Amino acid sequence: MSETRTPPTVRDLLEAAVAAIGGTPRAGQQQMAEAVADTLDTGEHLLVQAGTGTGKSLAYLVPVLAHHDSAIISTATIALQRQLVDRDLPRLVDSLEPLLGRRPVFAMLKGRSNYLCLHRLNTGEQEPDDEDALFAPTPTSKAGRDVVRIRKWAEQTETGDRDEVLPAPDERAWRSLSVTPHECLGAQRCPFADDCWAEIARERAREADVVVTNHAMLAIDALSDARLLPESDVIVVDEAHELADRATGAVTDEFTAPMVERAARRGRKFAGEGPTQRLLDAAAALDAVLAEAQEGRLSEVTGHLFDVLVAVRDAGHDALSAIGTAKSGDDDVASRVRARAAVEEVHEVAGRLVVAGEQDVVWLTKPERRPPTLYRAPLFVGGLLRAGLFEERRVVLTSATLELGGGFEPVARGVGLTGEGAPPWRGLDVGSPFEYGKQAILYMAAQLPPPGRDGLGEPTLAELAELIEAAGGRTLGLFSSMRAAQQAAEEMRERLEVPVLCQGDDAISELVRLFAADAETCLFGTLSLWQGVDVPGSALQLVVIDRLPFPRPDDPLASARARYVESHGGSGFMQVSATQASLRLAQGAGRLIRSADDVGVVAVLDSRLANARYADFIRASLPPMWPTTDGALVRASLTKIDAAAPPVLPVPERVVAAGAAASSGAAADDSDRRGKRWTDAEDALLAEGFAGGAVASQLADELGRTRSAIGTRLRSQGLTARVLWREGSAVPVIDKLFAYALAEVPPPLVVDLGDLLGALKADQWSAVLDGDRLRVTATPGGDPLDAVVAVDSTDPLLMGEASSRFLVLGEGAKACPPDADAVVSPRNQAGNEGV
């Protein structure tokens, strides 16, 4: 009789996995792994808080791989997805295969628009009335060069996944070579279906035991009729503190008049003039109504807005009927599918806005240089998540931040696990291997005045400077707004000798790399730095937070949720505002201690953390650091920590894809100057170069600064950058055009294209940027007037990272990036007036 083999326990498997990667056993990790295994067996949902250093990925992957049911693992960040697929899962499968007697299969799946579309790549098919037609990628623009770069990458990629393209391509460039699910031709009609990267990824996911995806995909799959993910019995949500917000974002509608206009133009070829003209008329009416409407939350959709939305919905329905459905053999199947998708979107969104009720939040924003935008979002997503995610599957939610105010209820409530009919769940905190009480100080600056609305006050700035000086740099500054981060960066560059980097100076990944490589360097930024930044070692020993991160008072969703809670007898402030602030603050404070050797201070320059009535709730959400309000003690501690600090840990060189260096901006060898305090000599050189007509790239190379830093410094010195236009220097039609539109504005001038087109439209002129030509029609039915609009490909300044928004008059008008007014100086390299 053969001997029956005893199946390995979860503890056995975890020990084997830890040994295979050269790790050491951790009590919290073992506790979590066994709790996840229990959930898979019993069906009781699990919320497990696993502090930094626990090794939570292994703690849930091991029991999931050991279980025979299929599983979905959802994360909030690309970085964690890549860690799971590229590092954790391959090593785990190798180490567990001998014990399991089988080799689990895993795959990663993203939304369709994350994969290159072979149809667009091979046919070059573009929509003439695409939303970017006005600023279409030209061969010499950054977007145009990125298209070329993507095409070269396409020859060697095995996945078609945009995350492989480094540095990340221009959004317009990628959009021109990808499709949304609604725009996809479908496997039955697309001639490239057999090789489609998105379809290959879906097929691999269907065959896998474990599929790694993101919260947006998970939310759409759970909250709508769309089935994006394969059937699964088990869901693990890592970075679960973000699930409710990501789910809300995934099902939030956005609606503008230009969106309706584009849909009408796309549909004209197939629907005919009648239906599309009605859609265009409705778009014009929507534009007029939104222009007059008050910005902010709309308690009800009524009056003229309701009538216009009904008109859009009904016109969209008529256009859809006229467009019909694409059939095999259609000569223009791709355009028909995309036209239908565009019209269908505006029809459906307008319909949802029309029927918005008390469980919806509708609001209007009027951002600068963008059209007024209507939004609709569900008031809460908890009920939707309960029905779509928790009712039929076993779910594990995990994060380093799930216990807020000392309990799991706030997070559980946000995802639908509280209230009548809620499924059973339990919360578990497995702690952290780090000794926060010995490794970290929580400094609450109780003596500072409460933060106001007018930026950072002098007492706060002085406190910040003293802390950074005591720490010898080594500071990550987390600010509640970009204005505050920029103000602090400029002030610290003036007051201190340490380099200060600020969000916006470069890509976030590059700023973090530069920060981690130099002990003296500081990095300031806003929300995108509050989580996900991982800088272990002595490069980071001080985290400064300027104020408690409550939602803005005019945040439509937060304010609507707070009012709803209050109307039902609860505390809107505690359940909404304080909960959100606690979560964000805990995430920010979590940037400090990333390894067992890390030491330092989290300094909160908001006295309310020490003095307010709700302070206990917020402090209970933070890691158990040693608290104090003694600033002198904190500065003395920072000085000692700085003196004893070991060298910073090595960081990888900047990763640049082939062919990308030319478009990366500032020279690679100027990184040691980024963020340095400006000297009087540098300011003198800057003023001299500006007056002499040097362009931003020349000034950056000369001074060893980034172009963004040059622009910031120009503004701070009162050197209002400008572009000159001399009458007669441009082609006559541009002279006439601009003289007409801007007769009262003397040269020198920079012209905002949106303002110009608006002025022309008001007098029944029309203007469209078509490739490198500005096409203008003076009156309805009049003759077109052409004017050259050239892009200078020799100056990185003109390689805009977003759609060009400025026309600048000179020797032929030139298209400039959005920050042109900050970084353009009077003459170009050839000495011509104009850039």
PyMOL commands that set and color helices and strands:
alter all, ss='L'
color gray80, all
select helices_A, chain A and resi 10-20+27-42+56-66+78-100+112-114+118-123+133-135+142-154+162-164+171-175+193-195+197-207+215-223+240-250+257-271+273-292+303-323+333-354+382-390+409-414+436-439+458-471+482-495+508-517+527-529+556-567+572-589+608-611+615-619+631-644+661-663+668-673+680-691+696-703+707-716+732-741+753-762+796-798+820-823
alter helices_A, ss='H'
color red, helices_A
select strands_A, chain A and resi 45-49+71-75+106-108+210-214+234-237+253-255+296-298+360-365+373-378+394-399+425-429+440-444+475-478+500-502+522-525+542-545+600-604+626-628+751-752+766-770+773-777+784-790+806-808+813-816
alter strands_A, ss='S'
color yellow, strands_A
deselect
rebuild
show_as cartoon
